[in-house]
Amino acid sequence: MKKKLSCVLLIDDDAPTNFLNRLVLEESCCTERIHVAQSGQAVLMRLPSGRGWRLRASGVGIGLAESIYLGEEGRQRRTEQIVLVGQIPVEGAIVKWALTRMEG
C-alpha cells in the first residue's frame, strides 16, 4: 500500500481549476486532506463534520508548513501550521487578517 500525503495545498486564482484538481486528488485517494488557498490569500480548514474555519489575509501570502504538536504529557505528533509569508520593506508593512467560522 502506498503512503498518502498528509496534506495538499491548492493555490490558484481560478476556482474551476481548483475544483477539478481537488476532484482528481479526492478520486486518487493520495492525500489525507486538501486545503484550497484563494489567490494565496486564504486557507480553508474543514473538520470531518463539514464545519471549519477560513483564514484570510492581505499584505502577505498564506501557506502551510510542517510542524510538531506537543500535546498532553509530552506527546508529540506531526501536524501542519498555517504561515503568513512576505517581504517587509524598510518603511514597514500593513497586514490584515480575519478568521471566520464556516458552517458545514
SVG drawing of the C-alpha trace seen along z (x, -y; Angstrom):
<svg xmlns="http://www.w3.org/2000/svg" viewBox="-23 -54 38 56">
<polyline fill="none" stroke="black" stroke-width="0.4" points="0.0,0.0 1.4,-3.4 1.8,-6.0 -0.6,-9.0 0.5,-12.6 -0.6,-14.2 -1.9,-17.4 -2.1,-19.1 -2.4,-22.9 -4.0,-24.1 -3.1,-27.7 -4.7,-29.0 -6.7,-32.1 -9.1,-30.0 -11.9,-28.4 -12.8,-25.8 -9.2,-24.7 -9.1,-24.3 -12.3,-22.3 -11.0,-19.9 -7.7,-19.5 -9.5,-18.7 -11.7,-16.2 -8.7,-14.4 -6.9,-14.3 -10.0,-13.0 -10.6,-10.3 -6.9,-9.1 -7.0,-8.8 -3.4,-10.1 -3.8,-12.6 -5.4,-12.8 -6.5,-16.4 -6.8,-19.1 -6.7,-22.8 -7.5,-25.4 -6.0,-28.8 -7.7,-31.6 -5.1,-33.6 -2.7,-32.7 -4.7,-35.0 -6.9,-32.5 -7.0,-29.0 -10.0,-26.8 -9.7,-24.3 -12.5,-21.8 -13.4,-19.2 -14.9,-15.8 -18.3,-17.3 -18.1,-19.8 -17.6,-22.8 -14.4,-24.7 -12.6,-28.0 -11.4,-30.3 -8.4,-32.5 -8.0,-35.4 -5.1,-37.8 -4.0,-40.8 -0.5,-42.2 1.1,-38.7 0.7,-35.3 -0.6,-32.2 1.0,-28.8 1.4,-25.6 4.5,-24.3 5.2,-21.1 5.2,-21.3 5.1,-19.3 2.2,-19.4 3.3,-19.0 0.3,-17.6 -0.6,-16.4 2.1,-14.6 4.8,-15.5 3.1,-13.5 4.3,-14.7 2.6,-14.3 3.2,-15.7 0.9,-18.4 0.9,-21.4 0.7,-25.1 -0.6,-28.0 2.1,-30.5 1.9,-34.1 4.8,-34.9 6.0,-38.0 8.7,-40.7 8.7,-43.6 10.0,-46.8 12.1,-49.3 9.1,-51.6 7.1,-48.7 4.0,-46.7 0.4,-46.5 -1.0,-43.0 -4.7,-42.5 -6.3,-39.1 -9.6,-37.6 -10.6,-34.2 -14.2,-33.3 -16.2,-30.2 -17.8,-28.2 -20.8,-26.0 -21.0,-22.8"/>
</svg>
